[in-house]
Each structure stands twice: as structure tokens, then as C-alpha cells.
């Protein structure tokens, strides 16, 4: 699922489609894929393929952060997501 999200994000071997990308990242994120959780969080922060939603961004970034992922912690801090949880 993560790879499909990645391919749709970059248009690798297929037409770029951020809505499909978000869908597949969500599938992978729900399965615990930290990279998908971070990417989906970014999509919600910037409204790429999904409606901009800082609460949903905070949810997914927090999930990734709870695994000890340093990138997720940086995103959490940089975008001040604590106030959206």
C-alpha cells in the first residue's frame, strides 16, 4: 500500500494523483507504516489530495512520533501540532 501511495505522489509509472496517493498512504498508515503516517500527515498539513486538516495531520504525525521516529518529532515540533490533538 505504501508503494502505491508513493508511486501516485510522484507519478512513477502512472499519472500523478494525490487523492489516490492519500488513499494508499492511509491504508499503509493504518497498518502501522511510519513513512505512510508521516507522508499522510504532510498531505493533511498542506491539503494535498485531501482537505487541509491540522487535526488529522496531528493524529498521523503523533502515531509516527510514538514509535520514536525522529522525523515525526521534527514535524510535530515544526508545525506545532500539539495544539491540534
C-alpha positions as CSV (number, residue, x, y, z in Angstrom):
1,X,0.0,0.0,0.0
2,X,2.8,2.4,0.9
3,X,4.5,1.9,-2.5
4,X,1.2,2.6,-4.3
5,X,0.9,5.9,-2.4
6,X,4.5,6.8,-3.3
7,X,4.0,6.0,-7.0
8,X,0.9,8.1,-7.2
9,X,2.6,11.0,-5.3
10,X,5.4,11.2,-7.8
11,X,3.7,9.9,-10.9
12,X,6.1,7.0,-11.1
13,X,4.8,4.6,-13.8
14,X,1.4,6.2,-13.5
15,X,-0.3,9.5,-13.7
16,X,0.2,11.7,-10.6
17,X,-2.9,11.5,-8.5
18,X,-2.7,12.9,-4.9
19,X,-6.2,11.7,-4.0
20,X,-5.2,8.1,-4.8
21,X,-1.9,8.7,-3.1
22,X,-3.6,9.8,0.1
23,X,-5.9,6.8,0.0
24,X,-3.0,4.3,-0.2
25,X,-0.9,6.1,2.4
26,X,-3.9,5.9,4.7
27,X,-4.2,2.2,4.1
28,X,-0.5,1.7,4.9
29,X,-0.7,4.2,7.9
30,X,-3.5,2.2,9.4
31,X,-1.2,-0.9,9.1
32,X,1.4,0.9,11.1
33,X,3.7,2.1,8.3
34,X,5.6,5.1,9.8
35,X,6.6,6.6,6.5
36,X,3.0,6.5,5.4
37,X,1.9,8.1,8.6
38,X,4.3,11.0,8.1
39,X,3.5,11.4,4.4
40,X,-0.2,11.4,5.1
41,X,0.3,13.9,7.9
42,X,2.1,16.2,5.5
43,X,-0.7,15.8,3.0
44,X,-3.2,17.0,5.6
45,X,-0.9,19.9,6.7
46,X,-0.7,21.2,3.1
47,X,-4.1,20.0,1.7
48,X,-2.5,17.8,-1.0
49,X,-5.1,15.3,-2.3
50,X,-7.1,15.8,0.9
51,X,-8.8,18.7,2.6
52,X,-6.3,20.6,4.8
53,X,-6.9,19.4,8.3
54,X,-4.4,20.0,11.1
55,X,-6.3,17.7,13.5
56,X,-5.9,14.7,11.1
57,X,-2.3,15.8,10.5
58,X,-1.6,15.8,14.2
59,X,-3.2,12.4,14.6
60,X,-1.0,10.7,12.0
61,X,2.2,12.5,12.9
62,X,1.6,11.6,16.6
63,X,1.2,8.0,15.6
64,X,4.6,8.1,13.9
65,X,6.2,10.1,16.7
66,X,5.0,7.5,19.3
67,X,7.3,4.9,17.5
68,X,10.3,7.1,18.3
69,X,10.7,8.4,14.8
70,X,12.9,11.5,14.8
71,X,11.4,12.9,11.6
72,X,7.9,12.7,13.0
73,X,9.1,14.5,16.1
74,X,10.7,17.3,14.0
75,X,7.4,17.7,12.0
76,X,5.4,17.7,15.3
77,X,7.6,20.5,16.6
78,X,8.0,22.5,13.4
79,X,4.2,22.7,12.7
80,X,3.3,23.0,16.4
81,X,0.8,20.1,16.0
82,X,0.4,19.6,19.8
83,X,-2.4,22.3,19.8
84,X,-4.4,20.2,17.3
85,X,-4.5,16.9,19.1
